[in-house]
Amino acid sequence: MPFWDETLPPEARGPAFGKWCASYFKHGDVSSNDFGELNQRNPDESQKSTIDQMTTEEILSVADFVPGPKCETIWVSPVFVNVLANQTKVLFDPQVRKDWKGVTVWHIYGDMNSWIVLYAVQKFKQWAKPGEINFKVVERANHFVSA
C-alpha cells in the first residue's frame, strides 16, 4: 500500500497510490483461494494504468496529491477497520438476511485489480452460504472498470 510505504518520501505516496490502484495486476490461480497466488506488488507493465491514460486535467479533477491523511487513508485506520468488520458481520447476519428477503447481493470485481480486492472476494466466498452473495468477475478489468 503506497500510502504506508516507508521507502517512498511522503510527497511521492499520493501519486504512487494513484498509479497503484489504477494499475492492472496479473495474479496466479485466484480460484485456489491461496493468498500466495495474489500479486501483491508488481503491476502488469504491458498495460498502462488507468491514470497513465488520463490527461493532467482529468487527473487533477479527481485526485488530490497533497501529502497528509485524507479519504483513502481512513480505509486502513483502526476506527474504520472496526466499522468495516461490523458492516461485514451485518451482511451475513441471519436476521438481516431474513429482513432482506428477496434482495439479491452481487460482488462484481475485475480480475486484474490489486490484491486487496481479490482477497476480499476470497474471504466473502469462504464466509457466504450458497446463494447469499453472487459473484461476477469482469475479465481483464481493474479498479476503474466502466461500461
Buried (B, 14 or more C-beta within 10 A) or exposed (E): BBBEBEEBEEEBBBBBBBBBBBBBBEBEEBEEBEEEBBBEEEBBEEBBBBBEEBEEEEBEEEBEBEEEEEEBBEEEEEEEEEEEEEEBEEBBEEEEBEEEEEEEBEBEBBBBBBBBBBBBBBEBEEEBEEEBBEEEBBEEBBBBBEE
